[in-house]
Amino acid sequence: MATVLLAGESWVSDVVDHKGFDHFPHSQVHIGCKELLTALAAEGHEVTHLRSHDVAEFFPSTLKELNKYDVVLLSDVGSNTLLLSPTVFEEGRPAPNRLKLLREWVHNGGGLMMAGGYLSFQGFQAMANYAGTPIEEILPVTISRWDDRVEAPEGVNGQLTGIEHEITAGLDDQWPILLGYQKLTARDDAQVLATIENDPLLLVREVGKGRTLAFASDVSPHWAPREFMGWHGYGKLFGNAMTWLAGH
């Protein structure tokens, strides 16, 4: 069993409904990773979910706090949210750089995964902005400086590369459709375990005493449709990923 901190995978919708002459606002919190949380629990992992709007304030700011976890999973939460704690953004005071902290934590033996999405890697209009950061340094991929999304509304399939690895052991050679992904470049010392449209989809790397993993598509809609999340390999894939990242 791995202890996992999942940061991101939620959003707040702020909507105004107009009904003739009258209108009213309402807001709602959406949790994109419900299926993933269920799947990881079924695989025996203990997951703490830190919602996107809580990351800036509550994401660990010390190695001691990070060491409570075996794995950190960043999904659909941009670099600004990690960099700009309330101490920095509201009070104008210095605080730990949590991107550098994660890099140090991985070198010391931690496991880091980044999943794709509109606020992952470089992201929609390059707003995730992980290119050139300490996170890019430790991931198994290099990241473009521009919007790196590839939308595939027709559905495209992931495909195993044939490299034997405990993460992909027992999985189908061809995976159910995904509706988009990030276009990433594999590092020379990375292992590409799966591709999509001839681009890297699932990659792993050993960094210092730690391990990192990049999954170029999303773990939830819209890039991960019901065909993918309902696949018998969905929980196995990400459950195996957590076990490998934890070094268990």
Phi, psi and omega in degrees: 000136176252145171265123191237136169254113177260114181251123179113211177057038170210160177205160179246125175262130177242110192235145171243119177268131178250124179232089184065234181287342189253151177213157177208142179270153171205156181229158182209139174268130180247134178252110184278345189253023182304313181295321180294317179300318178296316182294317181292323176297320179295333178273003174095011182263149178258114187244129169258123180260118175258108185296154187306318184285352177258349187298314184303321184272322194248354177298141183309139181243006178220158175298324179300317179292320178294327183291356173287344185242150172275325187224140168246129179245114176262124182216115176059045173219121188284166183296327179302322182295327177281327184280325191254076174292162177304328178300319181280307191284325184262327184257347181065036180242153180290153178207164181301142173277108188284345172288317176293324179297317178297321177300315180295318180299318178295315179301332180275356176128001180284165178243127183238130173239140167240127174259153185284171180154180184294337177236043173234162182049245176263321166081183181303123182053028178062023185284334178294319165058048174270351178298134177080005182262170175299336177291316177300323182302327186259345179289161178279013182225158164257152191242137177292159178271358181241175177308119189254014183285145168238106177278135182225071185297340179284344183088124178230152189255138168285154184218129176294148182271349182098354176287127179283128182205148182295336179292321186257005181300128177084359179275156176299147177296320177247135185259161176299165187297148167239154185254012177166169181193172174267138177272109186239164178243127181289139172286158182298329183262012178270154170256124178267109185269335179209150178235166175217121183053038180070009174256154179296136178245313181231121184224150177226160182203146172258130185230113184058234177269358186250185184222148176226156182217138173239128172245113193285346176253186186266162175265356183214171179298152014265344182294328178259097182280179182299330178299321181281314182289335177272358180294140180297341180270355185300304180294322181296316180302306185281332173295315176299323180298317180295319179298315181295316181298326180284347181077019181275000000 
